[in-house]
Amino acid sequence: GGDSFTWEVQGGFDYDFDGLWQARLLVGYRQRDYEEPGRKSLTGPAFEGQLMWMPTQLITTTLAAQRTIEESIRQDNVSYTRTAASLTVDYEMWRNLILTGSLRAEHRDYPQEGTVTDGIIFVGAQLLLSRHMALTADYQHTERLSAPDGYREYGINQVAVRLRFAL
């Protein structure tokens, strides 16, 4: 059974320093307890942070890091601890065309099986068709950098084109 109770305590700040630099930081502690007898609790520090730099009105650079407890789709693991860091650059090429590039690393710690580390490259474009509609095209490459014994390392290429509607 995967029934659980999660609690966390975090504190931090969100501050715009000068219009060019913004920072957001939350730090705390998170714990997930399971109802299933014998399943150990997941505990540890929790954090979420972003440092944004806007060198021009058209470019935004974001450095981000996060540590969370996530649900697993694996039969033998209920949850895992995920630590991620990313660097993202958004460029407003035209008023209605936004280009995005991102490098991300993710480290997942599965209590029963060990750790997995992925590197992810993302490039995308968003064309704003109207106030309520956008067309997006994305490419993402995920490379499995490390995995526990018995699990293979791999690379995945994903391409997506979406038409998004919003109210």
C-alpha positions as CSV (number, residue, x, y, z in Angstrom):
1,G,0.0,0.0,0.0
2,G,1.1,3.5,-0.7
3,D,-1.0,5.4,1.8
4,S,1.1,8.1,3.4
5,F,1.1,11.4,5.2
6,T,3.6,14.2,4.3
7,W,4.4,17.3,6.2
8,E,6.9,20.0,5.6
9,V,8.0,23.3,7.1
10,Q,9.8,25.9,5.0
11,G,10.7,29.6,5.3
12,G,12.5,32.0,3.0
13,F,12.3,35.1,0.9
14,D,11.3,36.4,-2.5
15,Y,13.0,39.7,-3.5
16,D,13.5,41.9,-6.5
17,F,16.9,43.5,-5.9
18,D,17.1,46.1,-8.7
19,G,14.8,45.1,-11.6
20,L,17.7,43.1,-13.2
21,W,18.2,40.5,-10.4
22,Q,15.5,38.6,-8.5
23,A,15.9,35.8,-6.0
24,R,13.5,33.4,-4.3
25,L,14.7,30.9,-1.7
26,L,12.8,28.5,0.5
27,V,14.6,26.2,3.0
28,G,13.0,23.7,5.4
29,Y,12.4,20.1,6.3
30,R,10.0,17.5,4.8
31,Q,8.9,14.1,6.1
32,R,6.7,11.4,4.5
33,D,5.3,8.6,6.8
34,Y,3.7,5.5,5.4
35,E,0.9,3.5,6.9
36,E,2.3,0.2,5.6
37,P,4.2,-1.6,8.4
38,G,7.9,-1.8,7.9
39,R,8.2,0.9,5.3
40,K,10.7,3.5,6.4
41,S,9.8,7.2,6.4
42,L,11.4,9.5,3.8
43,T,12.9,12.6,5.6
44,G,15.3,15.3,5.0
45,P,16.0,18.9,4.0
46,A,13.7,20.5,1.5
47,F,14.6,23.5,-0.6
48,E,13.5,25.5,-3.6
49,G,15.5,28.4,-5.1
50,Q,15.6,30.6,-8.1
51,L,18.0,33.4,-9.2
52,M,16.8,35.4,-12.1
53,W,18.8,37.8,-14.2
54,M,17.2,40.0,-16.8
55,P,20.2,41.7,-18.7
56,T,17.7,43.1,-21.3
57,Q,14.0,43.5,-21.5
58,L,14.1,40.5,-24.0
59,I,16.2,38.0,-22.2
60,T,15.6,36.2,-18.9
61,T,18.2,33.8,-17.4
62,T,17.0,31.6,-14.5
63,L,19.2,29.4,-12.3
64,A,17.0,27.1,-10.2
65,A,17.4,24.2,-7.7
66,Q,14.8,22.1,-5.9
67,R,14.6,19.1,-3.5
68,T,11.3,17.3,-3.2
69,I,9.7,14.0,-2.4
70,E,8.0,12.5,-5.5
71,E,5.7,9.6,-6.2
72,S,7.2,6.7,-8.1
73,I,5.5,4.6,-10.8
74,R,7.6,1.6,-9.9
75,Q,5.8,-1.3,-8.2
76,D,8.5,-1.7,-5.5
77,N,9.1,2.0,-4.7
78,V,6.4,4.2,-3.4
79,S,8.3,7.5,-3.3
80,Y,11.8,8.9,-3.9
81,T,13.7,12.0,-3.2
82,R,14.4,14.2,-6.2
83,T,17.1,16.9,-6.3
84,A,17.2,19.0,-9.5
85,A,19.1,22.0,-10.8
86,S,18.6,23.9,-14.0
87,L,19.8,26.9,-16.1
88,T,17.2,28.3,-18.4
89,V,17.4,31.2,-20.9
90,D,14.2,32.7,-22.4
91,Y,14.5,35.1,-25.3
92,E,11.6,37.2,-26.7
93,M,12.6,37.2,-30.3
94,W,9.5,39.1,-31.4
95,R,6.5,40.2,-29.3
96,N,4.7,36.9,-30.0
97,L,7.7,34.5,-30.3
98,I,9.6,33.3,-27.3
99,L,12.6,30.9,-27.6
100,T,13.7,28.8,-24.6
101,G,16.9,26.8,-23.9
102,S,17.5,24.8,-20.8
103,L,20.1,22.5,-19.2
104,R,18.9,20.4,-16.3
105,A,20.3,17.7,-14.0
106,E,18.1,15.5,-11.9
107,H,19.2,13.1,-9.1
108,R,16.7,10.6,-7.7
109,D,17.3,8.6,-4.6
110,Y,15.1,5.5,-4.4
111,P,15.2,4.1,-0.8
112,Q,14.9,0.5,-1.9
113,E,17.1,0.5,-5.1
114,G,19.7,3.2,-5.1
115,T,20.1,6.4,-7.2
116,V,19.5,7.6,-10.7
117,T,21.1,10.7,-12.4
118,D,19.8,12.2,-15.6
119,G,21.1,15.1,-17.7
120,I,18.4,17.0,-19.8
121,I,18.8,19.4,-22.7
122,F,15.7,21.3,-23.8
123,V,15.0,23.8,-26.6
124,G,11.6,25.2,-27.4
125,A,9.7,27.9,-29.2
126,Q,6.3,29.4,-28.3
127,L,4.3,31.4,-30.8
128,L,1.5,33.4,-29.2
129,L,-1.3,33.3,-31.7
130,S,-3.8,35.4,-29.6
131,R,-4.3,36.2,-26.0
132,H,-5.9,32.8,-25.4
133,M,-4.0,30.5,-27.9
134,A,-0.3,29.5,-28.4
135,L,1.5,27.1,-30.6
136,T,4.6,25.4,-29.0
137,A,7.3,23.3,-30.5
138,D,9.8,21.5,-28.2
139,Y,12.8,19.2,-28.4
140,Q,14.2,17.5,-25.3
141,H,17.1,15.0,-25.0
142,T,17.3,13.1,-21.7
143,E,20.5,11.1,-21.0
144,R,20.6,8.6,-18.2
145,L,24.1,9.2,-16.7
146,S,24.0,6.7,-13.9
147,A,21.6,4.0,-12.6
148,P,21.7,1.1,-10.1
149,D,22.9,-2.3,-11.2
150,G,20.4,-4.1,-13.3
151,Y,19.0,-0.9,-14.9
152,R,20.4,0.2,-18.2
153,E,21.6,3.7,-19.0
154,Y,20.0,5.3,-22.1
155,G,19.2,8.4,-24.1
156,I,15.7,9.6,-25.1
157,N,14.8,12.2,-27.8
158,Q,11.4,13.8,-27.5
159,V,9.7,16.2,-29.9
160,A,6.4,17.8,-29.2
161,V,4.1,20.3,-31.0
162,R,1.2,21.6,-29.1
163,L,-1.7,24.0,-29.6
164,R,-2.6,25.4,-26.2
165,F,-5.9,27.1,-25.3
166,A,-6.4,29.2,-22.2
167,L,-9.4,31.0,-20.8
